[in-house]
């Protein structure tokens, strides 16, 4: 399946709204014109006069003061009114008035002030009314052009790398191996990378070449990205980080251009680390997608292969990548000389989980009853990201109840919240539904406690949480990597315990066991088709662990005949029916215990391990003891 959607439209750059820009420019122009008009209106209120009228008023003695500014004659009368007149620039005011019959004594009795009109301010005041609209129009055109140019230039930046760079001097974002708990083997493998970046001469002198590429594989949440950042932090080198999907665009050649730009930047900053997260976005097997060799994703992968193969030993640029699906990667990526070192990150064991919890508990105030060892024991199969979520949810629960410290109870509740979702206290069950749910969960718990290879029960509840109306929490006696056929069969019988209890007690079946049936059927089918646990089918793997790519070739949904398909269905049905019989026998032989557990659940809604074990012991059933080292 192609990772990139060919029908996905490239995000178009926003084109400036020209109508809005024109409206804004016109509004500014009108505002300036209005202000200028108001100023000019004040000038219009002044009485305009002929120069002869000015001469006559001087003769009559009605003028208090005259101000001459170039060709303008500003007159102030004794009654405080004002007037303005024009005169010839070549002649003085005195000469002009004398020609109109004003005597020297009359001129001497009238104050006349001469203003010299010159300098920068004079010219600005005179030409500003004309130039200001021009400046507004020029500014509008410049702003419009700049915005269009800025959007248009994005077409020339498609080929540039979008990597996020973490400098070694950035103390706030620096991560070291001390910040990564667990993963001891992975850190040992990566210490050689750190040593090479710090002291490459030691390796080169003896003829050794450090791996050019390191690929980190593991289930989601195991800390692949964090570990890559820790390598860069330990080596104190620049860290170029981006996702595999950031290479790919709709335009052909853009991804390859970004790869070239990325490695060019890394070489300039050498020694450095290039980290490509989720590399399976571009690194899948070539030749299986639509578009063949001209596919943009494949062109990007080709460029990555070329860049990695072209490295010289002394360039000191190491490529790290992370993926959850290493089985779908192109073989050319994994060959020696490219990603030739593979580091696997497993889910943490109990001691590693405790170390991870300690790291995530920094800056969190704990109450005296907090015991992280117990939390680590109750979280088998949790990844580092899940453990972080537990600590965070515990802090949120404490803050929600206005407490200053996180208690053990908060962390226990947060485990269940992360596993199954929040409590739905508003989801009230009717009396009949509550009774059905109680017998359903009691059936799960009783079957688990009675079968020899099932995990012990730690908690039973009929409080709705997430999509579940109730739940039975069981945890293994000890950490294990392998599971046997007997353990699977007991797990399937335990999953059918609620189904059998409902049918036995109420003579009817509800929709409650739907998820139990799905889980049990999937497990039975995996036993037959993936793990060779069927005597009828034999040791044959008929289905893969997931996905549609195996060994570099496409895998169909079904690669076996109709006859084998019928055999598989028969074996799955046989396993389920046998498990149903086992669960029915357990509940029929222990009906008294089933009623006791269900009645207690109806009364208190939740049974912790100690309370549940008391009921079992009181009815003659010895619960399994936890053999985990304290």
KOLMAR-642590 format. One line per 2 residues: number of its first residue (from 1); their letters; for each residue y, z, x of C-alpha. Coordinates in Angstrom, 3 decimals. Example, Ala and Ser with C-alpha at 12.3 -4.5 7.8 and 13.67 -1.06 7.14 Angstrom:
2
1 = as = -4.500:7.800:12.300 ~ -1.060:7.140:13.670;
# end
This chain:
630
1 = xx = 0.000:0.000:0.000 ~ 3.395:-0.880:1.362;
3 = xx = 5.659:2.044:2.039 ~ 8.838:0.073:1.403;
5 = xx = 9.704:-1.092:-2.115 ~ 10.616:-4.773:-1.868;
7 = xx = 12.455:-4.634:-5.177 ~ 14.681:-1.805:-4.098;
9 = xx = 18.275:-2.959:-3.974 ~ 20.394:-2.177:-0.960;
11 = xx = 23.148:0.229:-1.785 ~ 26.277:-1.902:-2.119;
13 = xx = 29.466:-0.713:-0.456 ~ 32.119:0.437:-2.851;
15 = xx = 34.803:-2.234:-3.316 ~ 38.272:-0.780:-3.752;
17 = xx = 39.663:-1.121:-7.285 ~ 42.501:-3.595:-6.753;
19 = xx = 43.918:-3.002:-10.235 ~ 44.309:0.717:-9.491;
21 = xx = 45.958:-0.023:-6.138 ~ 48.431:-2.414:-7.755;
23 = xx = 49.204:0.117:-10.453 ~ 49.933:2.811:-7.868;
25 = xx = 52.224:0.487:-5.866 ~ 54.139:-0.574:-8.984;
27 = xx = 54.495:3.044:-10.046 ~ 55.941:3.999:-6.655;
29 = xx = 58.317:1.039:-6.743 ~ 59.564:1.920:-10.244;
31 = xx = 60.026:5.566:-9.229 ~ 62.151:4.588:-6.223;
33 = xx = 64.176:2.174:-8.354 ~ 64.776:4.884:-10.930;
35 = xx = 66.011:7.320:-8.297 ~ 68.288:4.677:-6.821;
37 = xx = 69.633:3.857:-10.276 ~ 70.476:7.495:-10.934;
39 = xx = 72.323:7.717:-7.646 ~ 74.149:4.503:-8.306;
41 = xx = 75.066:5.716:-11.787 ~ 77.091:8.528:-10.298;
43 = xx = 79.118:5.896:-8.418 ~ 79.633:3.928:-11.635;
45 = xx = 81.275:7.007:-13.222 ~ 84.137:6.699:-10.689;
47 = xx = 87.152:4.754:-12.067 ~ 87.606:1.344:-10.416;
49 = xx = 91.219:0.476:-9.622 ~ 93.270:-2.333:-8.157;
51 = xx = 95.097:-1.648:-4.924 ~ 98.386:-2.226:-6.780;
53 = xx = 97.520:0.633:-9.158 ~ 96.938:2.837:-6.138;
55 = xx = 100.398:1.930:-4.813 ~ 102.015:2.702:-8.170;
57 = xx = 100.302:6.116:-8.369 ~ 101.492:6.923:-4.858;
59 = xx = 105.042:6.071:-5.945 ~ 104.627:8.243:-9.059;
61 = xx = 103.260:11.148:-6.948 ~ 100.043:11.572:-8.973;
63 = xx = 97.647:11.231:-6.036 ~ 96.405:14.332:-4.276;
65 = xx = 94.383:12.666:-1.478 ~ 93.273:9.227:-0.255;
67 = xx = 90.189:8.598:1.901 ~ 89.850:5.212:3.592;
69 = xx = 86.324:4.146:4.635 ~ 86.299:0.541:5.874;
71 = xx = 87.336:-1.581:2.914 ~ 86.797:1.241:0.385;
73 = xx = 89.724:3.396:-0.777 ~ 88.625:6.641:-2.489;
75 = xx = 91.447:8.190:-4.503 ~ 91.539:11.780:-5.755;
77 = xx = 94.198:12.487:-8.407 ~ 95.942:15.803:-8.948;
79 = xx = 94.112:16.147:-12.285 ~ 90.839:16.083:-10.259;
81 = xx = 89.782:12.672:-11.485 ~ 88.654:10.079:-8.980;
83 = xx = 89.078:6.385:-8.490 ~ 88.012:3.702:-6.050;
85 = xx = 89.715:0.526:-4.896 ~ 89.131:-2.224:-2.378;
87 = xx = 91.466:-3.444:0.363 ~ 91.417:-6.095:3.010;
89 = xx = 89.551:-5.088:6.170 ~ 92.069:-6.859:8.449;
91 = xx = 95.077:-4.818:7.351 ~ 95.654:-1.078:7.286;
93 = xx = 96.206:0.878:4.071 ~ 99.763:1.780:5.061;
95 = xx = 100.669:-1.855:5.568 ~ 99.074:-2.839:2.274;
97 = xx = 100.872:-0.094:0.321 ~ 104.177:-0.955:2.038;
99 = xx = 103.814:-4.541:0.808 ~ 103.461:-3.122:-2.721;
101 = xx = 106.795:-1.228:-2.459 ~ 105.652:2.196:-1.233;
103 = xx = 108.247:3.755:1.044 ~ 107.552:5.682:4.219;
105 = xx = 108.557:9.022:2.713 ~ 106.191:8.475:-0.206;
107 = xx = 103.359:7.663:2.206 ~ 104.192:10.731:4.248;
109 = xx = 103.884:12.946:1.162 ~ 100.376:11.610:0.338;
111 = xx = 97.466:12.853:2.553 ~ 95.517:9.857:3.888;
113 = xx = 92.171:10.370:5.730 ~ 90.544:7.584:7.715;
115 = xx = 86.726:7.603:8.128 ~ 85.137:5.465:10.771;
117 = xx = 82.014:3.824:9.383 ~ 79.582:3.286:12.250;
119 = xx = 76.311:4.654:13.747 ~ 72.678:4.783:12.681;
121 = xx = 73.223:6.797:9.512 ~ 75.781:4.355:8.205;
123 = xx = 73.495:1.385:8.583 ~ 70.510:3.255:7.130;
125 = xx = 72.442:4.239:4.023 ~ 73.547:0.684:3.511;
127 = xx = 70.289:-1.168:4.089 ~ 67.817:1.472:2.793;
129 = xx = 68.102:0.385:-0.878 ~ 67.017:-3.098:0.218;
131 = xx = 64.371:-2.214:2.784 ~ 62.604:0.595:0.903;
133 = xx = 60.899:-1.666:-1.673 ~ 59.824:-3.954:1.162;
135 = xx = 58.284:-0.997:3.038 ~ 56.421:0.079:-0.113;
137 = xx = 54.905:-3.373:-0.545 ~ 53.926:-3.572:3.141;
139 = xx = 52.304:-0.121:2.939 ~ 50.341:-1.117:-0.149;
141 = xx = 49.048:-4.304:1.519 ~ 48.096:-2.373:4.697;
143 = xx = 46.218:0.306:2.758 ~ 44.320:-2.267:0.702;
145 = xx = 43.415:-4.275:3.805 ~ 42.243:-1.185:5.692;
147 = xx = 39.926:-0.096:2.884 ~ 38.425:-3.547:2.485;
149 = xx = 37.980:-3.800:6.247 ~ 36.334:-0.362:6.411;
151 = xx = 33.804:-1.274:3.750 ~ 33.185:-4.692:5.228;
153 = xx = 32.549:-3.245:8.678 ~ 29.490:-1.425:7.328;
155 = xx = 27.664:-4.740:7.515 ~ 28.025:-4.537:11.301;
157 = xx = 26.753:-0.932:11.556 ~ 23.385:-1.468:9.837;
159 = xx = 21.724:-1.973:13.193 ~ 22.985:1.268:14.695;
161 = xx = 20.668:4.261:14.931 ~ 21.220:7.128:12.509;
163 = xx = 19.542:9.710:14.719 ~ 20.792:13.295:14.580;
165 = xx = 21.399:14.600:18.076 ~ 20.938:18.244:19.068;
167 = xx = 22.519:19.021:22.422 ~ 20.906:21.608:24.702;
169 = xx = 24.192:23.574:24.736 ~ 24.104:24.071:20.962;
171 = xx = 23.110:27.743:20.784 ~ 23.108:27.863:16.974;
173 = xx = 20.443:25.152:16.573 ~ 18.417:25.881:19.703;
175 = xx = 14.732:26.643:19.099 ~ 12.238:27.818:21.728;
177 = xx = 8.543:28.658:21.768 ~ 9.437:32.280:20.971;
179 = xx = 10.601:31.103:17.550 ~ 7.227:29.461:16.833;
181 = xx = 4.410:31.888:16.045 ~ 0.770:30.882:16.269;
183 = xx = -0.244:27.356:17.355 ~ -1.299:28.701:20.765;
185 = xx = -3.327:25.626:21.744 ~ -0.575:23.262:20.624;
187 = xx = 2.026:25.123:22.660 ~ -0.218:25.009:25.723;
189 = xx = -0.491:21.234:25.382 ~ 3.266:20.884:25.058;
191 = xx = 4.126:23.154:27.983 ~ 3.160:20.285:30.285;
193 = xx = 5.818:18.150:28.603 ~ 8.401:20.856:29.205;
195 = xx = 7.335:21.205:32.829 ~ 7.595:17.442:33.377;
197 = xx = 11.100:17.284:31.934 ~ 12.185:20.177:34.141;
199 = xx = 10.359:19.161:37.328 ~ 9.054:15.568:37.191;
201 = xx = 8.724:15.334:40.987 ~ 5.702:17.650:40.960;
203 = xx = 3.801:15.200:38.768 ~ 5.016:12.001:40.381;
205 = xx = 4.194:13.171:43.909 ~ 0.543:13.660:43.039;
207 = xx = 0.346:10.350:41.186 ~ 0.230:11.846:37.685;
209 = xx = 2.039:10.266:34.778 ~ 3.087:12.421:31.906;
211 = xx = 2.166:11.077:28.444 ~ 4.857:8.786:27.120;
213 = xx = 4.224:9.762:23.544 ~ 2.992:12.891:21.796;
215 = xx = 1.976:12.773:18.151 ~ 1.794:16.002:16.143;
217 = xx = -0.641:15.943:13.246 ~ -1.473:18.567:10.652;
219 = xx = -1.111:19.482:7.012 ~ 2.419:19.876:5.603;
221 = xx = 4.221:23.077:6.526 ~ 2.407:23.850:9.789;
223 = xx = 5.577:23.529:11.879 ~ 5.395:20.087:13.467;
225 = xx = 9.144:19.494:13.410 ~ 9.861:23.057:14.529;
227 = xx = 7.491:22.712:17.465 ~ 9.126:19.444:18.551;
229 = xx = 12.533:21.128:18.502 ~ 11.073:24.015:20.507;
231 = xx = 9.947:21.596:23.240 ~ 13.488:20.255:23.523;
233 = xx = 14.877:23.792:23.503 ~ 12.518:24.963:26.254;
235 = xx = 13.274:21.928:28.405 ~ 17.045:22.105:27.634;
237 = xx = 17.293:18.346:26.987 ~ 18.989:16.335:24.205;
239 = xx = 16.892:15.992:21.060 ~ 17.146:12.795:18.980;
241 = xx = 15.699:13.422:15.524 ~ 15.272:11.009:12.649;
243 = xx = 12.746:10.099:9.962 ~ 10.552:7.024:10.023;
245 = xx = 11.997:5.853:6.716 ~ 15.504:5.706:8.217;
247 = xx = 14.551:2.639:10.254 ~ 13.746:0.452:7.295;
249 = xx = 16.305:-1.490:5.275 ~ 16.013:-4.450:2.966;
251 = xx = 17.458:-6.814:5.581 ~ 14.919:-8.168:8.043;
253 = xx = 15.577:-7.095:11.609 ~ 17.686:-4.035:10.843;
255 = xx = 14.869:-1.583:11.573 ~ 14.089:-3.242:14.914;
257 = xx = 17.779:-3.150:15.816 ~ 17.950:0.551:15.042;
259 = xx = 14.904:1.173:17.225 ~ 16.569:-0.627:20.128;
261 = xx = 19.770:1.334:19.637 ~ 17.891:4.636:19.440;
263 = xx = 16.000:4.114:22.665 ~ 19.134:2.827:24.392;
265 = xx = 20.904:6.096:23.502 ~ 17.906:8.148:24.643;
267 = xx = 17.726:6.373:28.004 ~ 21.416:7.004:28.636;
269 = xx = 20.923:10.728:27.893 ~ 17.660:11.013:29.907;
271 = xx = 15.895:13.326:30.339 ~ 15.630:13.530:26.570;
273 = xx = 13.210:13.701:23.647 ~ 13.040:11.232:20.775;
275 = xx = 11.405:12.707:17.675 ~ 10.338:10.475:14.774;
277 = xx = 9.350:12.505:11.736 ~ 6.891:11.044:9.205;
279 = xx = 6.132:8.099:11.470 ~ 3.514:6.843:9.020;
281 = xx = 6.449:5.410:7.026 ~ 6.671:2.585:9.586;
283 = xx = 3.509:3.077:11.648 ~ 0.843:2.134:9.116;
285 = xx = -1.826:-0.406:9.923 ~ -0.332:-3.890:10.159;
287 = xx = -1.581:-6.860:8.178 ~ -2.400:-5.010:4.958;
289 = xx = 0.964:-5.137:3.200 ~ 2.747:-7.783:1.203;
291 = xx = 4.710:-10.047:3.508 ~ 2.251:-10.003:6.424;
293 = xx = 3.763:-10.405:9.882 ~ 7.262:-11.005:8.515;
295 = xx = 7.366:-7.690:6.741 ~ 10.372:-5.614:7.783;
297 = xx = 8.268:-2.487:8.288 ~ 5.927:-4.342:10.613;
299 = xx = 8.831:-5.785:12.610 ~ 10.124:-2.246:13.081;
301 = xx = 6.693:-1.066:14.234 ~ 6.477:-3.957:16.679;
303 = xx = 9.795:-2.954:18.215 ~ 8.650:0.655:18.576;
305 = xx = 5.515:-0.528:20.365 ~ 7.550:-2.697:22.729;
307 = xx = 10.072:0.057:23.521 ~ 7.378:2.633:24.251;
309 = xx = 5.345:0.285:26.417 ~ 8.443:-0.630:28.414;
311 = xx = 9.203:2.862:29.651 ~ 9.187:3.549:33.374;
313 = xx = 7.782:6.859:34.687 ~ 11.112:7.964:36.098;
315 = xx = 13.093:7.384:32.911 ~ 12.088:10.824:31.663;
317 = xx = 12.267:9.890:27.966 ~ 9.415:11.305:25.899;
319 = xx = 8.697:10.190:22.352 ~ 7.337:12.745:19.897;
321 = xx = 6.262:11.974:16.359 ~ 4.880:13.905:13.398;
323 = xx = 2.663:12.805:10.537 ~ 0.347:14.242:7.914;
325 = xx = -1.699:11.035:7.828 ~ -2.782:10.094:11.329;
327 = xx = -5.743:8.174:9.852 ~ -3.447:5.434:8.504;
329 = xx = -1.575:4.781:11.762 ~ -1.899:1.473:13.563;
331 = xx = -4.374:1.634:16.478 ~ -1.768:0.113:18.802;
333 = xx = 0.367:3.241:18.353 ~ -2.436:5.571:19.378;
335 = xx = -3.687:3.696:22.418 ~ -3.171:5.127:25.940;
337 = xx = 0.313:4.346:27.173 ~ 1.995:4.955:23.849;
339 = xx = 1.082:7.962:21.695 ~ -1.702:8.885:24.048;
341 = xx = -1.673:12.616:23.419 ~ -2.536:13.976:19.996;
343 = xx = -1.732:17.598:19.168 ~ -3.343:19.006:16.037;
345 = xx = -1.694:21.895:14.218 ~ -4.107:23.822:12.006;
347 = xx = -3.311:26.292:9.283 ~ -2.669:29.716:10.845;
349 = xx = -5.391:32.368:10.888 ~ -4.809:35.988:9.915;
351 = xx = -3.287:37.124:13.222 ~ -1.084:34.026:13.397;
353 = xx = 0.085:34.599:9.829 ~ 1.098:38.128:10.743;
355 = xx = 3.122:36.816:13.708 ~ 4.780:34.206:11.498;
357 = xx = 5.674:36.848:8.926 ~ 7.259:38.969:11.648;
359 = xx = 9.466:36.070:12.723 ~ 10.535:35.348:9.149;
361 = xx = 11.232:39.051:8.567 ~ 14.107:39.075:11.064;
363 = xx = 17.362:40.307:9.511 ~ 15.475:41.477:6.409;
365 = xx = 15.645:45.214:5.633 ~ 12.169:46.534:4.757;
367 = xx = 11.179:49.681:2.936 ~ 8.828:52.150:4.602;
369 = xx = 5.767:50.955:2.654 ~ 5.866:47.337:3.902;
371 = xx = 2.681:46.349:5.729 ~ 2.730:42.743:6.952;
373 = xx = -0.942:42.949:7.963 ~ -1.939:43.310:4.304;
375 = xx = 0.283:40.372:3.346 ~ -1.360:38.295:6.082;
377 = xx = -4.821:39.214:4.747 ~ -3.877:38.174:1.213;
379 = xx = -2.587:34.737:2.231 ~ -5.564:32.721:3.581;
381 = xx = -4.848:29.018:3.644 ~ -1.065:29.514:3.628;
383 = xx = 1.012:27.395:6.002 ~ 4.041:28.578:7.943;
385 = xx = 6.343:27.088:5.302 ~ 4.463:28.989:2.565;
387 = xx = 4.861:32.248:4.493 ~ 8.589:31.624:4.883;
389 = xx = 8.793:31.071:1.138 ~ 6.980:34.363:0.527;
391 = xx = 9.468:36.339:2.624 ~ 12.398:34.575:1.013;
393 = xx = 11.099:35.094:-2.527 ~ 10.484:38.771:-1.745;
395 = xx = 14.109:39.153:-0.662 ~ 15.292:37.366:-3.806;
397 = xx = 13.195:39.631:-6.039 ~ 14.654:42.738:-4.375;
399 = xx = 18.225:41.439:-4.648 ~ 17.662:40.521:-8.303;
401 = xx = 16.841:44.160:-9.026 ~ 19.884:45.407:-7.048;
403 = xx = 17.848:47.052:-4.300 ~ 18.976:47.157:-0.682;
405 = xx = 15.478:46.996:0.872 ~ 12.429:44.792:0.350;
407 = xx = 9.351:46.709:-0.765 ~ 5.666:45.854:-0.406;
409 = xx = 5.525:45.254:-4.143 ~ 8.126:42.488:-3.793;
411 = xx = 6.061:40.680:-1.160 ~ 2.854:40.965:-3.207;
413 = xx = 4.608:39.509:-6.239 ~ 6.087:36.729:-4.133;
415 = xx = 2.564:35.686:-3.023 ~ 1.567:35.086:-6.624;
417 = xx = 4.880:33.362:-7.344 ~ 4.388:30.920:-4.465;
419 = xx = 0.750:30.278:-5.438 ~ 1.117:29.873:-9.206;
421 = xx = 4.792:30.003:-10.140 ~ 7.032:32.635:-11.749;
423 = xx = 5.953:34.998:-14.493 ~ 6.643:33.755:-18.009;
425 = xx = 7.418:37.062:-19.674 ~ 8.984:35.299:-22.650;
427 = xx = 5.689:33.490:-23.314 ~ 4.250:35.941:-25.848;
429 = xx = 0.626:35.531:-26.882 ~ -0.662:36.292:-30.330;
431 = xx = -3.295:39.011:-30.676 ~ -6.071:36.413:-30.936;
433 = xx = -4.793:34.397:-27.936 ~ -4.466:37.544:-25.857;
435 = xx = -8.075:38.470:-26.630 ~ -9.337:34.979:-25.749;
437 = xx = -7.384:35.001:-22.480 ~ -8.694:38.459:-21.594;
439 = xx = -12.340:37.420:-22.077 ~ -11.695:34.161:-20.222;
441 = xx = -10.351:35.917:-17.105 ~ -12.968:38.664:-17.388;
443 = xx = -15.641:35.942:-17.330 ~ -14.204:34.504:-14.086;
445 = xx = -14.019:37.929:-12.442 ~ -17.479:39.117:-13.512;
447 = xx = -19.233:35.951:-12.319 ~ -17.389:36.126:-8.980;
449 = xx = -18.404:39.759:-8.486 ~ -22.042:39.112:-9.415;
451 = xx = -22.816:36.047:-7.290 ~ -23.667:36.690:-3.625;
453 = xx = -21.649:33.858:-2.051 ~ -18.471:34.096:-4.145;
455 = xx = -15.309:35.698:-2.785 ~ -14.418:39.225:-3.977;
457 = xx = -11.884:39.720:-6.751 ~ -8.510:41.202:-5.766;
459 = xx = -6.578:40.947:-9.011 ~ -7.091:39.933:-12.639;
461 = xx = -4.160:39.328:-14.984 ~ -3.472:37.832:-18.396;
463 = xx = 0.273:37.581:-17.770 ~ 1.345:33.937:-17.979;
465 = xx = 2.469:32.537:-14.637 ~ 3.452:28.919:-14.113;
467 = xx = 1.164:26.719:-16.210 ~ -1.612:29.332:-16.294;
469 = xx = -2.065:31.672:-19.232 ~ -3.788:34.136:-16.875;
471 = xx = -5.384:34.153:-13.444 ~ -8.077:35.748:-11.330;
473 = xx = -7.147:36.157:-7.676 ~ -10.059:36.187:-5.244;
475 = xx = -9.858:36.256:-1.456 ~ -12.525:35.598:1.172;
477 = xx = -14.166:38.432:3.060 ~ -13.276:36.855:6.396;
479 = xx = -11.480:33.856:7.873 ~ -13.694:30.762:7.880;
481 = xx = -13.338:27.119:8.750 ~ -16.626:25.933:7.255;
483 = xx = -17.997:26.353:3.747 ~ -21.640:26.079:2.799;
485 = xx = -23.313:24.449:-0.168 ~ -24.259:27.850:-1.595;
487 = xx = -20.630:28.964:-1.487 ~ -19.543:25.808:-3.293;
489 = xx = -22.163:26.293:-6.007 ~ -21.062:29.881:-6.596;
491 = xx = -17.403:28.759:-6.726 ~ -18.261:26.182:-9.386;
493 = xx = -20.158:28.803:-11.413 ~ -17.195:31.159:-11.084;
495 = xx = -14.846:28.394:-12.327 ~ -17.064:27.971:-15.411;
497 = xx = -17.126:31.717:-16.096 ~ -14.117:31.530:-18.441;
499 = xx = -15.560:28.554:-20.309 ~ -18.890:30.325:-20.822;
501 = xx = -17.214:33.611:-21.853 ~ -15.162:31.897:-24.576;
503 = xx = -18.219:30.118:-25.963 ~ -20.385:33.246:-25.810;
505 = xx = -17.922:35.691:-27.395 ~ -16.045:33.513:-29.884;
507 = xx = -18.533:30.696:-30.509 ~ -15.783:28.148:-29.834;
509 = xx = -13.956:26.491:-26.922 ~ -10.165:26.293:-26.441;
511 = xx = -8.036:24.157:-24.146 ~ -7.731:27.103:-21.729;
513 = xx = -10.568:26.056:-19.350 ~ -9.178:22.499:-18.879;
515 = xx = -7.952:23.109:-15.341 ~ -11.133:25.025:-14.445;
517 = xx = -13.230:22.047:-15.518 ~ -11.099:19.635:-13.468;
519 = xx = -11.350:21.771:-10.327 ~ -15.096:22.364:-10.713;
521 = xx = -15.861:18.697:-11.435 ~ -13.799:17.503:-8.445;
523 = xx = -15.587:19.986:-6.200 ~ -19.022:18.897:-7.473;
525 = xx = -18.159:15.239:-6.973 ~ -16.920:15.909:-3.422;
527 = xx = -20.203:17.668:-2.651 ~ -22.086:14.537:-3.665;
529 = xx = -19.853:11.753:-2.327 ~ -18.172:13.262:0.738;
531 = xx = -20.274:16.087:2.153 ~ -23.828:14.871:1.585;
533 = xx = -24.845:17.988:-0.365 ~ -27.005:16.141:-2.888;
535 = xx = -30.764:15.851:-2.379 ~ -30.850:12.765:-4.605;
537 = xx = -28.069:10.808:-2.855 ~ -28.693:12.108:0.641;
539 = xx = -26.425:12.363:3.689 ~ -24.085:9.488:2.812;
541 = xx = -20.258:9.559:2.686 ~ -19.286:7.344:-0.228;
543 = xx = -15.621:8.335:-0.458 ~ -12.928:9.234:2.104;
545 = xx = -10.777:12.338:2.187 ~ -7.844:10.513:0.614;
547 = xx = -5.650:7.457:0.835 ~ -6.756:3.856:0.914;
549 = xx = -6.921:3.147:4.621 ~ -9.885:3.978:6.842;
551 = xx = -10.621:2.706:10.361 ~ -7.743:0.237:10.174;
553 = xx = -9.069:-1.555:7.087 ~ -8.339:-1.343:3.420;
555 = xx = -10.769:0.758:1.415 ~ -11.447:0.008:-2.215;
557 = xx = -11.596:2.753:-4.803 ~ -15.369:2.275:-4.959;
559 = xx = -17.601:0.736:-2.297 ~ -21.003:1.307:-3.877;
561 = xx = -23.091:-0.288:-6.552 ~ -23.381:0.559:-10.225;
563 = xx = -26.796:2.114:-9.606 ~ -25.369:4.479:-6.978;
565 = xx = -22.462:5.247:-9.308 ~ -24.917:6.279:-12.012;
567 = xx = -26.774:8.465:-9.501 ~ -23.504:10.144:-8.523;
569 = xx = -22.636:10.840:-12.147 ~ -26.102:12.266:-12.721;
571 = xx = -25.884:14.538:-9.666 ~ -22.421:15.794:-10.631;
573 = xx = -23.642:16.503:-14.145 ~ -26.694:18.305:-12.722;
575 = xx = -24.559:20.548:-10.503 ~ -22.205:21.382:-13.381;
577 = xx = -25.052:22.152:-15.802 ~ -26.815:24.358:-13.272;
579 = xx = -23.571:26.248:-12.635 ~ -23.103:26.633:-16.393;
581 = xx = -26.582:28.135:-16.664 ~ -25.922:30.556:-13.796;
583 = xx = -22.623:31.722:-15.312 ~ -24.210:32.145:-18.765;
585 = xx = -27.083:34.228:-17.347 ~ -24.652:36.503:-15.455;
587 = xx = -22.447:37.108:-18.484 ~ -25.382:37.548:-20.885;
589 = xx = -27.010:40.148:-18.632 ~ -23.709:42.010:-18.179;
591 = xx = -22.144:41.718:-21.631 ~ -21.208:45.404:-21.597;
593 = xx = -19.245:44.969:-18.349 ~ -17.566:41.833:-19.721;
595 = xx = -16.356:43.764:-22.774 ~ -15.113:46.630:-20.610;
597 = xx = -13.052:44.345:-18.346 ~ -11.615:42.378:-21.281;
599 = xx = -10.652:45.498:-23.250 ~ -8.926:46.986:-20.205;
601 = xx = -7.019:43.732:-19.685 ~ -5.874:43.730:-23.303;
603 = xx = -4.609:47.272:-22.770 ~ -2.837:46.978:-19.383;
605 = xx = -2.624:43.144:-18.899 ~ -3.139:43.384:-15.099;
607 = xx = -5.936:44.939:-13.046 ~ -5.486:45.449:-9.323;
609 = xx = -8.498:45.516:-7.003 ~ -8.952:49.312:-7.071;
611 = xx = -8.831:49.510:-10.877 ~ -11.161:46.550:-11.233;
613 = xx = -13.665:48.016:-8.763 ~ -13.678:51.313:-10.670;
615 = xx = -14.784:49.472:-13.818 ~ -17.499:47.629:-11.913;
617 = xx = -18.821:50.798:-10.240 ~ -18.796:52.650:-13.561;
619 = xx = -21.095:49.946:-14.951 ~ -23.489:49.914:-12.016;
621 = xx = -22.189:46.886:-10.087 ~ -21.317:47.454:-6.428;
623 = xx = -18.290:45.311:-5.466 ~ -18.216:43.407:-2.207;
625 = xx = -16.535:45.266:0.647 ~ -13.742:43.693:2.625;
627 = xx = -15.035:43.177:6.153 ~ -11.719:42.033:7.629;
629 = xx = -10.772:44.194:10.596 ~ -8.036:46.590:9.758;
# end
